[in-house]
Amino acid sequence: MQVLVRDNNVDQALRFLKKKMQREGVFREMRLREHFEKPSVKRAREKAEGIRRVRKLARKKLDRESGITAPKKTGAPGRK
């Protein structure tokens, strides 16, 4: 993974790198690999993740078809 540092702005590059790693699932993978996970526990976790994924997709599909959307969240008060 590679990130360009512009104008010696390391903080901005580091923020960008963290976002990129988050999107790729690196942090989640590291957390899962910290300790050994029994095969039975791994199967149960993957099955639960699949169920959550299917339910989320069904919920999104229902929202699209019904045309009713949830109210949009606004940012912190006073920020633009």
mmCIF file of the N, C-alpha and C atoms, coordinates in Angstrom:
data_MODEL
# 
_entry.id   MODEL 
# 
loop_
_atom_site.group_PDB 
_atom_site.id 
_atom_site.type_symbol 
_atom_site.label_atom_id 
_atom_site.label_alt_id 
_atom_site.label_comp_id 
_atom_site.label_asym_id 
_atom_site.label_entity_id 
_atom_site.label_seq_id 
_atom_site.pdbx_PDB_ins_code 
_atom_site.Cartn_x 
_atom_site.Cartn_y 
_atom_site.Cartn_z 
_atom_site.occupancy 
_atom_site.B_iso_or_equiv 
_atom_site.pdbx_formal_charge 
_atom_site.auth_seq_id 
_atom_site.auth_comp_id 
_atom_site.auth_asym_id 
_atom_site.auth_atom_id 
_atom_site.pdbx_PDB_model_num 
ATOM 1   N N  . MET A 1 1  ? 0.853   -1.164  0.000  1.00 0.00 ? 1  MET A N  1 
ATOM 2   C CA . MET A 1 1  ? 0.000   0.000   0.000  1.00 0.00 ? 1  MET A CA 1 
ATOM 3   C C  . MET A 1 1  ? 0.902   1.231   0.000  1.00 0.00 ? 1  MET A C  1 
ATOM 4   N N  . GLN A 1 2  ? 0.539   2.205   -0.787 1.00 0.00 ? 2  GLN A N  1 
ATOM 5   C CA . GLN A 1 2  ? 1.406   3.361   -0.948 1.00 0.00 ? 2  GLN A CA 1 
ATOM 6   C C  . GLN A 1 2  ? 0.576   4.643   -0.844 1.00 0.00 ? 2  GLN A C  1 
ATOM 7   N N  . VAL A 1 3  ? 1.134   5.626   -0.132 1.00 0.00 ? 3  VAL A N  1 
ATOM 8   C CA . VAL A 1 3  ? 0.475   6.914   0.035  1.00 0.00 ? 3  VAL A CA 1 
ATOM 9   C C  . VAL A 1 3  ? 1.503   7.998   -0.254 1.00 0.00 ? 3  VAL A C  1 
ATOM 10  N N  . LEU A 1 4  ? 1.119   8.979   -1.017 1.00 0.00 ? 4  LEU A N  1 
ATOM 11  C CA . LEU A 1 4  ? 2.011   10.078  -1.329 1.00 0.00 ? 4  LEU A CA 1 
ATOM 12  C C  . LEU A 1 4  ? 1.915   11.162  -0.259 1.00 0.00 ? 4  LEU A C  1 
ATOM 13  N N  . VAL A 1 5  ? 3.071   11.696  0.134  1.00 0.00 ? 5  VAL A N  1 
ATOM 14  C CA . VAL A 1 5  ? 3.119   12.794  1.097  1.00 0.00 ? 5  VAL A CA 1 
ATOM 15  C C  . VAL A 1 5  ? 3.309   14.078  0.302  1.00 0.00 ? 5  VAL A C  1 
ATOM 16  N N  . ARG A 1 6  ? 2.339   14.966  0.417  1.00 0.00 ? 6  ARG A N  1 
ATOM 17  C CA . ARG A 1 6  ? 2.403   16.224  -0.329 1.00 0.00 ? 6  ARG A CA 1 
ATOM 18  C C  . ARG A 1 6  ? 2.777   17.368  0.599  1.00 0.00 ? 6  ARG A C  1 
ATOM 19  N N  . ASP A 1 7  ? 3.680   18.210  0.184  1.00 0.00 ? 7  ASP A N  1 
ATOM 20  C CA . ASP A 1 7  ? 4.101   19.403  0.936  1.00 0.00 ? 7  ASP A CA 1 
ATOM 21  C C  . ASP A 1 7  ? 4.538   19.046  2.351  1.00 0.00 ? 7  ASP A C  1 
ATOM 22  N N  . ASN A 1 8  ? 5.207   17.929  2.528  1.00 0.00 ? 8  ASN A N  1 
ATOM 23  C CA . ASN A 1 8  ? 5.685   17.470  3.835  1.00 0.00 ? 8  ASN A CA 1 
ATOM 24  C C  . ASN A 1 8  ? 4.566   17.386  4.874  1.00 0.00 ? 8  ASN A C  1 
ATOM 25  N N  . ASN A 1 9  ? 3.342   17.136  4.422  1.00 0.00 ? 9  ASN A N  1 
ATOM 26  C CA . ASN A 1 9  ? 2.194   17.033  5.325  1.00 0.00 ? 9  ASN A CA 1 
ATOM 27  C C  . ASN A 1 9  ? 1.991   15.561  5.686  1.00 0.00 ? 9  ASN A C  1 
ATOM 28  N N  . VAL A 1 10 ? 2.745   15.103  6.688  1.00 0.00 ? 10 VAL A N  1 
ATOM 29  C CA . VAL A 1 10 ? 2.721   13.706  7.081  1.00 0.00 ? 10 VAL A CA 1 
ATOM 30  C C  . VAL A 1 10 ? 1.400   13.351  7.772  1.00 0.00 ? 10 VAL A C  1 
ATOM 31  N N  . ASP A 1 11 ? 0.854   14.294  8.542  1.00 0.00 ? 11 ASP A N  1 
ATOM 32  C CA . ASP A 1 11 ? -0.402  14.016  9.247  1.00 0.00 ? 11 ASP A CA 1 
ATOM 33  C C  . ASP A 1 11 ? -1.526  13.695  8.269  1.00 0.00 ? 11 ASP A C  1 
ATOM 34  N N  . GLN A 1 12 ? -1.610  14.465  7.204  1.00 0.00 ? 12 GLN A N  1 
ATOM 35  C CA . GLN A 1 12 ? -2.658  14.237  6.204  1.00 0.00 ? 12 GLN A CA 1 
ATOM 36  C C  . GLN A 1 12 ? -2.439  12.889  5.507  1.00 0.00 ? 12 GLN A C  1 
ATOM 37  N N  . ALA A 1 13 ? -1.190  12.570  5.198  1.00 0.00 ? 13 ALA A N  1 
ATOM 38  C CA . ALA A 1 13 ? -0.883  11.302  4.542  1.00 0.00 ? 13 ALA A CA 1 
ATOM 39  C C  . ALA A 1 13 ? -1.213  10.126  5.466  1.00 0.00 ? 13 ALA A C  1 
ATOM 40  N N  . LEU A 1 14 ? -0.926  10.294  6.757  1.00 0.00 ? 14 LEU A N  1 
ATOM 41  C CA . LEU A 1 14 ? -1.226  9.240   7.719  1.00 0.00 ? 14 LEU A CA 1 
ATOM 42  C C  . LEU A 1 14 ? -2.729  9.014   7.837  1.00 0.00 ? 14 LEU A C  1 
ATOM 43  N N  . ARG A 1 15 ? -3.500  10.111  7.851  1.00 0.00 ? 15 ARG A N  1 
ATOM 44  C CA . ARG A 1 15 ? -4.964  9.992   7.901  1.00 0.00 ? 15 ARG A CA 1 
ATOM 45  C C  . ARG A 1 15 ? -5.477  9.244   6.675  1.00 0.00 ? 15 ARG A C  1 
ATOM 46  N N  . PHE A 1 16 ? -4.933  9.598   5.513  1.00 0.00 ? 16 PHE A N  1 
ATOM 47  C CA . PHE A 1 16 ? -5.344  8.950   4.266  1.00 0.00 ? 16 PHE A CA 1 
ATOM 48  C C  . PHE A 1 16 ? -4.997  7.466   4.286  1.00 0.00 ? 16 PHE A C  1 
ATOM 49  N N  . LEU A 1 17 ? -3.809  7.143   4.820  1.00 0.00 ? 17 LEU A N  1 
ATOM 50  C CA . LEU A 1 17 ? -3.384  5.748   4.902  1.00 0.00 ? 17 LEU A CA 1 
ATOM 51  C C  . LEU A 1 17 ? -4.315  4.955   5.816  1.00 0.00 ? 17 LEU A C  1 
ATOM 52  N N  . LYS A 1 18 ? -4.690  5.532   6.954  1.00 0.00 ? 18 LYS A N  1 
ATOM 53  C CA . LYS A 1 18 ? -5.593  4.842   7.882  1.00 0.00 ? 18 LYS A CA 1 
ATOM 54  C C  . LYS A 1 18 ? -6.947  4.582   7.239  1.00 0.00 ? 18 LYS A C  1 
ATOM 55  N N  . LYS A 1 19 ? -7.468  5.576   6.506  1.00 0.00 ? 19 LYS A N  1 
ATOM 56  C CA . LYS A 1 19 ? -8.750  5.384   5.815  1.00 0.00 ? 19 LYS A CA 1 
ATOM 57  C C  . LYS A 1 19 ? -8.651  4.269   4.795  1.00 0.00 ? 19 LYS A C  1 
ATOM 58  N N  . LYS A 1 20 ? -7.543  4.261   4.051  1.00 0.00 ? 20 LYS A N  1 
ATOM 59  C CA . LYS A 1 20 ? -7.329  3.251   3.019  1.00 0.00 ? 20 LYS A CA 1 
ATOM 60  C C  . LYS A 1 20 ? -7.253  1.851   3.641  1.00 0.00 ? 20 LYS A C  1 
ATOM 61  N N  . MET A 1 21 ? -6.533  1.745   4.756  1.00 0.00 ? 21 MET A N  1 
ATOM 62  C CA . MET A 1 21 ? -6.400  0.467   5.437  1.00 0.00 ? 21 MET A CA 1 
ATOM 63  C C  . MET A 1 21 ? -7.747  0.014   6.016  1.00 0.00 ? 21 MET A C  1 
ATOM 64  N N  . GLN A 1 22 ? -8.529  0.965   6.506  1.00 0.00 ? 22 GLN A N  1 
ATOM 65  C CA . GLN A 1 22 ? -9.853  0.636   7.049  1.00 0.00 ? 22 GLN A CA 1 
ATOM 66  C C  . GLN A 1 22 ? -10.746 0.067   5.952  1.00 0.00 ? 22 GLN A C  1 
ATOM 67  N N  . ARG A 1 23 ? -10.723 0.710   4.774  1.00 0.00 ? 23 ARG A N  1 
ATOM 68  C CA . ARG A 1 23 ? -11.545 0.242   3.651  1.00 0.00 ? 23 ARG A CA 1 
ATOM 69  C C  . ARG A 1 23 ? -11.132 -1.148  3.198  1.00 0.00 ? 23 ARG A C  1 
ATOM 70  N N  . GLU A 1 24 ? -9.829  -1.436  3.237  1.00 0.00 ? 24 GLU A N  1 
ATOM 71  C CA . GLU A 1 24 ? -9.320  -2.731  2.793  1.00 0.00 ? 24 GLU A CA 1 
ATOM 72  C C  . GLU A 1 24 ? -9.554  -3.828  3.825  1.00 0.00 ? 24 GLU A C  1 
ATOM 73  N N  . GLY A 1 25 ? -9.887  -3.457  5.059  1.00 0.00 ? 25 GLY A N  1 
ATOM 74  C CA . GLY A 1 25 ? -10.141 -4.446  6.095  1.00 0.00 ? 25 GLY A CA 1 
ATOM 75  C C  . GLY A 1 25 ? -8.892  -4.925  6.804  1.00 0.00 ? 25 GLY A C  1 
ATOM 76  N N  . VAL A 1 26 ? -7.825  -4.141  6.749  1.00 0.00 ? 26 VAL A N  1 
ATOM 77  C CA . VAL A 1 26 ? -6.557  -4.549  7.358  1.00 0.00 ? 26 VAL A CA 1 
ATOM 78  C C  . VAL A 1 26 ? -6.674  -4.599  8.877  1.00 0.00 ? 26 VAL A C  1 
ATOM 79  N N  . PHE A 1 27 ? -7.296  -3.591  9.480  1.00 0.00 ? 27 PHE A N  1 
ATOM 80  C CA . PHE A 1 27 ? -7.416  -3.539  10.936 1.00 0.00 ? 27 PHE A CA 1 
ATOM 81  C C  . PHE A 1 27 ? -8.250  -4.708  11.454 1.00 0.00 ? 27 PHE A C  1 
ATOM 82  N N  . ARG A 1 28 ? -9.312  -5.020  10.752 1.00 0.00 ? 28 ARG A N  1 
ATOM 83  C CA . ARG A 1 28 ? -10.184 -6.130  11.148 1.00 0.00 ? 28 ARG A CA 1 
ATOM 84  C C  . ARG A 1 28 ? -9.423  -7.448  11.057 1.00 0.00 ? 28 ARG A C  1 
ATOM 85  N N  . GLU A 1 29 ? -8.661  -7.606  9.993  1.00 0.00 ? 29 GLU A N  1 
ATOM 86  C CA . GLU A 1 29 ? -7.860  -8.812  9.799  1.00 0.00 ? 29 GLU A CA 1 
ATOM 87  C C  . GLU A 1 29 ? -6.806  -8.951  10.893 1.00 0.00 ? 29 GLU A C  1 
ATOM 88  N N  . MET A 1 30 ? -6.168  -7.847  11.251 1.00 0.00 ? 30 MET A N  1 
ATOM 89  C CA . MET A 1 30 ? -5.160  -7.888  12.312 1.00 0.00 ? 30 MET A CA 1 
ATOM 90  C C  . MET A 1 30 ? -5.792  -8.309  13.638 1.00 0.00 ? 30 MET A C  1 
ATOM 91  N N  . ARG A 1 31 ? -6.969  -7.754  13.939 1.00 0.00 ? 31 ARG A N  1 
ATOM 92  C CA . ARG A 1 31 ? -7.636  -8.089  15.188 1.00 0.00 ? 31 ARG A CA 1 
ATOM 93  C C  . ARG A 1 31 ? -8.009  -9.576  15.222 1.00 0.00 ? 31 ARG A C  1 
ATOM 94  N N  . LEU A 1 32 ? -8.450  -10.118 14.085 1.00 0.00 ? 32 LEU A N  1 
ATOM 95  C CA . LEU A 1 32 ? -8.829  -11.528 14.040 1.00 0.00 ? 32 LEU A CA 1 
ATOM 96  C C  . LEU A 1 32 ? -7.617  -12.445 14.185 1.00 0.00 ? 32 LEU A C  1 
ATOM 97  N N  . ARG A 1 33 ? -6.468  -11.999 13.723 1.00 0.00 ? 33 ARG A N  1 
ATOM 98  C CA . ARG A 1 33 ? -5.274  -12.842 13.757 1.00 0.00 ? 33 ARG A CA 1 
ATOM 99  C C  . ARG A 1 33 ? -4.467  -12.706 15.042 1.00 0.00 ? 33 ARG A C  1 
ATOM 100 N N  . GLU A 1 34 ? -4.906  -11.856 15.964 1.00 0.00 ? 34 GLU A N  1 
ATOM 101 C CA . GLU A 1 34 ? -4.161  -11.687 17.213 1.00 0.00 ? 34 GLU A CA 1 
ATOM 102 C C  . GLU A 1 34 ? -4.110  -12.994 18.007 1.00 0.00 ? 34 GLU A C  1 
ATOM 103 N N  . HIS A 1 35 ? -5.197  -13.742 17.991 1.00 0.00 ? 35 HIS A N  1 
ATOM 104 C CA . HIS A 1 35 ? -5.274  -14.987 18.749 1.00 0.00 ? 35 HIS A CA 1 
ATOM 105 C C  . HIS A 1 35 ? -5.833  -16.072 17.841 1.00 0.00 ? 35 HIS A C  1 
ATOM 106 N N  . PHE A 1 36 ? -5.523  -17.304 18.193 1.00 0.00 ? 36 PHE A N  1 
ATOM 107 C CA . PHE A 1 36 ? -6.035  -18.425 17.413 1.00 0.00 ? 36 PHE A CA 1 
ATOM 108 C C  . PHE A 1 36 ? -7.545  -18.521 17.581 1.00 0.00 ? 36 PHE A C  1 
ATOM 109 N N  . GLU A 1 37 ? -8.206  -18.782 16.479 1.00 0.00 ? 37 GLU A N  1 
ATOM 110 C CA . GLU A 1 37 ? -9.654  -18.935 16.502 1.00 0.00 ? 37 GLU A CA 1 
ATOM 111 C C  . GLU A 1 37 ? -9.979  -20.377 16.133 1.00 0.00 ? 37 GLU A C  1 
ATOM 112 N N  . LYS A 1 38 ? -10.688 -21.060 17.032 1.00 0.00 ? 38 LYS A N  1 
ATOM 113 C CA . LYS A 1 38 ? -11.040 -22.452 16.768 1.00 0.00 ? 38 LYS A CA 1 
ATOM 114 C C  . LYS A 1 38 ? -11.897 -22.527 15.512 1.00 0.00 ? 38 LYS A C  1 
ATOM 115 N N  . PRO A 1 39 ? -11.765 -23.608 14.741 1.00 0.00 ? 39 PRO A N  1 
ATOM 116 C CA . PRO A 1 39 ? -12.550 -23.744 13.513 1.00 0.00 ? 39 PRO A CA 1 
ATOM 117 C C  . PRO A 1 39 ? -14.054 -23.644 13.742 1.00 0.00 ? 39 PRO A C  1 
ATOM 118 N N  . SER A 1 40 ? -14.550 -24.176 14.858 1.00 0.00 ? 40 SER A N  1 
ATOM 119 C CA . SER A 1 40 ? -15.986 -24.102 15.124 1.00 0.00 ? 40 SER A CA 1 
ATOM 120 C C  . SER A 1 40 ? -16.415 -22.659 15.386 1.00 0.00 ? 40 SER A C  1 
ATOM 121 N N  . VAL A 1 41 ? -15.579 -21.901 16.076 1.00 0.00 ? 41 VAL A N  1 
ATOM 122 C CA . VAL A 1 41 ? -15.881 -20.495 16.357 1.00 0.00 ? 41 VAL A CA 1 
ATOM 123 C C  . VAL A 1 41 ? -15.823 -19.688 15.062 1.00 0.00 ? 41 VAL A C  1 
ATOM 124 N N  . LYS A 1 42 ? -14.855 -20.028 14.214 1.00 0.00 ? 42 LYS A N  1 
ATOM 125 C CA . LYS A 1 42 ? -14.712 -19.330 12.932 1.00 0.00 ? 42 LYS A CA 1 
ATOM 126 C C  . LYS A 1 42 ? -15.941 -19.560 12.052 1.00 0.00 ? 42 LYS A C  1 
ATOM 127 N N  . ARG A 1 43 ? -16.411 -20.810 11.999 1.00 0.00 ? 43 ARG A N  1 
ATOM 128 C CA . ARG A 1 43 ? -17.605 -21.114 11.206 1.00 0.00 ? 43 ARG A CA 1 
ATOM 129 C C  . ARG A 1 43 ? -18.813 -20.351 11.726 1.00 0.00 ? 43 ARG A C  1 
ATOM 130 N N  . ALA A 1 44 ? -18.969 -20.315 13.042 1.00 0.00 ? 44 ALA A N  1 
ATOM 131 C CA . ALA A 1 44 ? -20.117 -19.618 13.642 1.00 0.00 ? 44 ALA A CA 1 
ATOM 132 C C  . ALA A 1 44 ? -20.047 -18.124 13.338 1.00 0.00 ? 44 ALA A C  1 
ATOM 133 N N  . ARG A 1 45 ? -18.854 -17.544 13.434 1.00 0.00 ? 45 ARG A N  1 
ATOM 134 C CA . ARG A 1 45 ? -18.692 -16.110 13.156 1.00 0.00 ? 45 ARG A CA 1 
ATOM 135 C C  . ARG A 1 45 ? -18.996 -15.803 11.695 1.00 0.00 ? 45 ARG A C  1 
ATOM 136 N N  . GLU A 1 46 ? -18.459 -16.625 10.788 1.00 0.00 ? 46 GLU A N  1 
ATOM 137 C CA . GLU A 1 46 ? -18.693 -16.388 9.367  1.00 0.00 ? 46 GLU A CA 1 
ATOM 138 C C  . GLU A 1 46 ? -20.168 -16.552 9.009  1.00 0.00 ? 46 GLU A C  1 
ATOM 139 N N  . LYS A 1 47 ? -20.833 -17.510 9.647  1.00 0.00 ? 47 LYS A N  1 
ATOM 140 C CA . LYS A 1 47 ? -22.262 -17.709 9.393  1.00 0.00 ? 47 LYS A CA 1 
ATOM 141 C C  . LYS A 1 47 ? -23.053 -16.491 9.875  1.00 0.00 ? 47 LYS A C  1 
ATOM 142 N N  . ALA A 1 48 ? -22.719 -15.978 11.064 1.00 0.00 ? 48 ALA A N  1 
ATOM 143 C CA . ALA A 1 48 ? -23.402 -14.801 11.597 1.00 0.00 ? 48 ALA A CA 1 
ATOM 144 C C  . ALA A 1 48 ? -23.152 -13.583 10.710 1.00 0.00 ? 48 ALA A C  1 
ATOM 145 N N  . GLU A 1 49 ? -21.919 -13.444 10.213 1.00 0.00 ? 49 GLU A N  1 
ATOM 146 C CA . GLU A 1 49 ? -21.606 -12.319 9.314  1.00 0.00 ? 49 GLU A CA 1 
ATOM 147 C C  . GLU A 1 49 ? -22.423 -12.411 8.033  1.00 0.00 ? 49 GLU A C  1 
ATOM 148 N N  . GLY A 1 50 ? -22.570 -13.620 7.504  1.00 0.00 ? 50 GLY A N  1 
ATOM 149 C CA . GLY A 1 50 ? -23.362 -13.808 6.296  1.00 0.00 ? 50 GLY A CA 1 
ATOM 150 C C  . GLY A 1 50 ? -24.818 -13.448 6.507  1.00 0.00 ? 50 GLY A C  1 
ATOM 151 N N  . ILE A 1 51 ? -25.356 -13.849 7.653  1.00 0.00 ? 51 ILE A N  1 
ATOM 152 C CA . ILE A 1 51 ? -26.754 -13.524 7.969  1.00 0.00 ? 51 ILE A CA 1 
ATOM 153 C C  . ILE A 1 51 ? -26.930 -12.014 8.064  1.00 0.00 ? 51 ILE A C  1 
ATOM 154 N N  . ARG A 1 52 ? -25.986 -11.335 8.750  1.00 0.00 ? 52 ARG A N  1 
ATOM 155 C CA . ARG A 1 52 ? -26.062 -9.872  8.864  1.00 0.00 ? 52 ARG A CA 1 
ATOM 156 C C  . ARG A 1 52 ? -25.999 -9.207  7.495  1.00 0.00 ? 52 ARG A C  1 
ATOM 157 N N  . ARG A 1 53 ? -25.109 -9.726  6.639  1.00 0.00 ? 53 ARG A N  1 
ATOM 158 C CA . ARG A 1 53 ? -24.948 -9.155  5.300  1.00 0.00 ? 53 ARG A CA 1 
ATOM 159 C C  . ARG A 1 53 ? -26.231 -9.305  4.484  1.00 0.00 ? 53 ARG A C  1 
ATOM 160 N N  . VAL A 1 54 ? -26.856 -10.484 4.546  1.00 0.00 ? 54 VAL A N  1 
ATOM 161 C CA . VAL A 1 54 ? -28.095 -10.727 3.800  1.00 0.00 ? 54 VAL A CA 1 
ATOM 162 C C  . VAL A 1 54 ? -29.215 -9.823  4.307  1.00 0.00 ? 54 VAL A C  1 
ATOM 163 N N  . ARG A 1 55 ? -29.329 -9.709  5.639  1.00 0.00 ? 55 ARG A N  1 
ATOM 164 C CA . ARG A 1 55 ? -30.376 -8.851  6.207  1.00 0.00 ? 55 ARG A CA 1 
ATOM 165 C C  . ARG A 1 55 ? -30.168 -7.395  5.832  1.00 0.00 ? 55 ARG A C  1 
ATOM 166 N N  . LYS A 1 56 ? -28.926 -6.960  5.825  1.00 0.00 ? 56 LYS A N  1 
ATOM 167 C CA . LYS A 1 56 ? -28.629 -5.572  5.465  1.00 0.00 ? 56 LYS A CA 1 
ATOM 168 C C  . LYS A 1 56 ? -29.003 -5.306  4.002  1.00 0.00 ? 56 LYS A C  1 
ATOM 169 N N  . LEU A 1 57 ? -28.657 -6.242  3.111  1.00 0.00 ? 57 LEU A N  1 
ATOM 170 C CA . LEU A 1 57 ? -29.009 -6.092  1.705  1.00 0.00 ? 57 LEU A CA 1 
ATOM 171 C C  . LEU A 1 57 ? -30.522 -6.079  1.514  1.00 0.00 ? 57 LEU A C  1 
ATOM 172 N N  . ALA A 1 58 ? -31.228 -6.943  2.242  1.00 0.00 ? 58 ALA A N  1 
ATOM 173 C CA . ALA A 1 58 ? -32.691 -6.983  2.142  1.00 0.00 ? 58 ALA A CA 1 
ATOM 174 C C  . ALA A 1 58 ? -33.298 -5.669  2.633  1.00 0.00 ? 58 ALA A C  1 
ATOM 175 N N  . ARG A 1 59 ? -32.746 -5.131  3.723  1.00 0.00 ? 59 ARG A N  1 
ATOM 176 C CA . ARG A 1 59 ? -33.243 -3.869  4.263  1.00 0.00 ? 59 ARG A CA 1 
ATOM 177 C C  . ARG A 1 59 ? -33.016 -2.726  3.266  1.00 0.00 ? 59 ARG A C  1 
ATOM 178 N N  . LYS A 1 60 ? -31.828 -2.707  2.642  1.00 0.00 ? 60 LYS A N  1 
ATOM 179 C CA . LYS A 1 60 ? -31.540 -1.670  1.644  1.00 0.00 ? 60 LYS A CA 1 
ATOM 180 C C  . LYS A 1 60 ? -32.464 -1.796  0.441  1.00 0.00 ? 60 LYS A C  1 
ATOM 181 N N  . LYS A 1 61 ? -32.709 -3.035  0.014  1.00 0.00 ? 61 LYS A N  1 
ATOM 182 C CA . LYS A 1 61 ? -33.590 -3.264  -1.134 1.00 0.00 ? 61 LYS A CA 1 
ATOM 183 C C  . LYS A 1 61 ? -35.007 -2.797  -0.822 1.00 0.00 ? 61 LYS A C  1 
ATOM 184 N N  . LEU A 1 62 ? -35.485 -3.102  0.375  1.00 0.00 ? 62 LEU A N  1 
ATOM 185 C CA . LEU A 1 62 ? -36.816 -2.680  0.791  1.00 0.00 ? 62 LEU A CA 1 
ATOM 186 C C  . LEU A 1 62 ? -36.920 -1.153  0.835  1.00 0.00 ? 62 LEU A C  1 
ATOM 187 N N  . ASP A 1 63 ? -35.877 -0.499  1.340  1.00 0.00 ? 63 ASP A N  1 
ATOM 188 C CA . ASP A 1 63 ? -35.870 0.965   1.398  1.00 0.00 ? 63 ASP A CA 1 
ATOM 189 C C  . ASP A 1 63 ? -35.931 1.566   -0.005 1.00 0.00 ? 63 ASP A C  1 
ATOM 190 N N  . ARG A 1 64 ? -35.169 0.976   -0.932 1.00 0.00 ? 64 ARG A N  1 
ATOM 191 C CA . ARG A 1 64 ? -35.168 1.490   -2.316 1.00 0.00 ? 64 ARG A CA 1 
ATOM 192 C C  . ARG A 1 64 ? -36.529 1.311   -2.970 1.00 0.00 ? 64 ARG A C  1 
ATOM 193 N N  . GLU A 1 65 ? -37.149 0.147   -2.762 1.00 0.00 ? 65 GLU A N  1 
ATOM 194 C CA . GLU A 1 65 ? -38.429 -0.143  -3.407 1.00 0.00 ? 65 GLU A CA 1 
ATOM 195 C C  . GLU A 1 65 ? -39.572 0.668   -2.826 1.00 0.00 ? 65 GLU A C  1 
ATOM 196 N N  . SER A 1 66 ? -39.518 0.917   -1.528 1.00 0.00 ? 66 SER A N  1 
ATOM 197 C CA . SER A 1 66 ? -40.617 1.642   -0.898 1.00 0.00 ? 66 SER A CA 1 
ATOM 198 C C  . SER A 1 66 ? -40.523 3.140   -1.167 1.00 0.00 ? 66 SER A C  1 
ATOM 199 N N  . GLY A 1 67 ? -39.328 3.631   -1.465 1.00 0.00 ? 67 GLY A N  1 
ATOM 200 C CA . GLY A 1 67 ? -39.161 5.053   -1.742 1.00 0.00 ? 67 GLY A CA 1 
ATOM 201 C C  . GLY A 1 67 ? -39.096 5.906   -0.492 1.00 0.00 ? 67 GLY A C  1 
ATOM 202 N N  . ILE A 1 68 ? -39.197 5.279   0.650  1.00 0.00 ? 68 ILE A N  1 
ATOM 203 C CA . ILE A 1 68 ? -39.107 6.014   1.911  1.00 0.00 ? 68 ILE A CA 1 
ATOM 204 C C  . ILE A 1 68 ? -37.675 5.889   2.408  1.00 0.00 ? 68 ILE A C  1 
ATOM 205 N N  . THR A 1 69 ? -37.061 7.027   2.634  1.00 0.00 ? 69 THR A N  1 
ATOM 206 C CA . THR A 1 69 ? -35.689 7.011   3.119  1.00 0.00 ? 69 THR A CA 1 
ATOM 207 C C  . THR A 1 69 ? -35.629 7.565   4.527  1.00 0.00 ? 69 THR A C  1 
ATOM 208 N N  . ALA A 1 70 ? -34.651 7.125   5.260  1.00 0.00 ? 70 ALA A N  1 
ATOM 209 C CA . ALA A 1 70 ? -34.460 7.619   6.620  1.00 0.00 ? 70 ALA A CA 1 
ATOM 210 C C  . ALA A 1 70 ? -33.937 9.048   6.551  1.00 0.00 ? 70 ALA A C  1 
ATOM 211 N N  . PRO A 1 71 ? -34.226 9.862   7.553  1.00 0.00 ? 71 PRO A N  1 
ATOM 212 C CA . PRO A 1 71 ? -33.716 11.233  7.547  1.00 0.00 ? 71 PRO A CA 1 
ATOM 213 C C  . PRO A 1 71 ? -32.197 11.224  7.593  1.00 0.00 ? 71 PRO A C  1 
ATOM 214 N N  . LYS A 1 72 ? -31.602 12.155  6.858  1.00 0.00 ? 72 LYS A N  1 
ATOM 215 C CA . LYS A 1 72 ? -30.150 12.223  6.805  1.00 0.00 ? 72 LYS A CA 1 
ATOM 216 C C  . LYS A 1 72 ? -29.608 12.800  8.102  1.00 0.00 ? 72 LYS A C  1 
ATOM 217 N N  . LYS A 1 73 ? -28.491 12.228  8.536  1.00 0.00 ? 73 LYS A N  1 
ATOM 218 C CA . LYS A 1 73 ? -27.858 12.723  9.751  1.00 0.00 ? 73 LYS A CA 1 
ATOM 219 C C  . LYS A 1 73 ? -27.064 13.975  9.397  1.00 0.00 ? 73 LYS A C  1 
ATOM 220 N N  . THR A 1 74 ? -27.140 14.956  10.250 1.00 0.00 ? 74 THR A N  1 
ATOM 221 C CA . THR A 1 74 ? -26.363 16.174  10.035 1.00 0.00 ? 74 THR A CA 1 
ATOM 222 C C  . THR A 1 74 ? -25.091 16.104  10.838 1.00 0.00 ? 74 THR A C  1 
ATOM 223 N N  . GLY A 1 75 ? -24.116 16.897  10.462 1.00 0.00 ? 75 GLY A N  1 
ATOM 224 C CA . GLY A 1 75 ? -22.841 16.926  11.159 1.00 0.00 ? 75 GLY A CA 1 
ATOM 225 C C  . GLY A 1 75 ? -22.978 17.542  12.525 1.00 0.00 ? 75 GLY A C  1 
ATOM 226 N N  . ALA A 1 76 ? -21.851 17.749  13.172 1.00 0.00 ? 76 ALA A N  1 
ATOM 227 C CA . ALA A 1 76 ? -21.855 18.357  14.499 1.00 0.00 ? 76 ALA A CA 1 
ATOM 228 C C  . ALA A 1 76 ? -22.382 19.780  14.406 1.00 0.00 ? 76 ALA A C  1 
ATOM 229 N N  . PRO A 1 77 ? -23.104 20.235  15.402 1.00 0.00 ? 77 PRO A N  1 
ATOM 230 C CA . PRO A 1 77 ? -23.657 21.589  15.353 1.00 0.00 ? 77 PRO A CA 1 
ATOM 231 C C  . PRO A 1 77 ? -22.547 22.640  15.286 1.00 0.00 ? 77 PRO A C  1 
ATOM 232 N N  . GLY A 1 78 ? -22.734 23.601  14.432 1.00 0.00 ? 78 GLY A N  1 
ATOM 233 C CA . GLY A 1 78 ? -21.772 24.696  14.309 1.00 0.00 ? 78 GLY A CA 1 
ATOM 234 C C  . GLY A 1 78 ? -20.650 24.437  13.337 1.00 0.00 ? 78 GLY A C  1 
ATOM 235 N N  . ARG A 1 79 ? -20.559 23.218  12.801 1.00 0.00 ? 79 ARG A N  1 
ATOM 236 C CA . ARG A 1 79 ? -19.492 22.914  11.829 1.00 0.00 ? 79 ARG A CA 1 
ATOM 237 C C  . ARG A 1 79 ? -20.030 23.012  10.427 1.00 0.00 ? 79 ARG A C  1 
ATOM 238 N N  . LYS A 1 80 ? -19.195 23.443  9.538  1.00 0.00 ? 80 LYS A N  1 
ATOM 239 C CA . LYS A 1 80 ? -19.585 23.552  8.128  1.00 0.00 ? 80 LYS A CA 1 
ATOM 240 C C  . LYS A 1 80 ? -18.630 22.799  7.258  1.00 0.00 ? 80 LYS A C  1 
# 
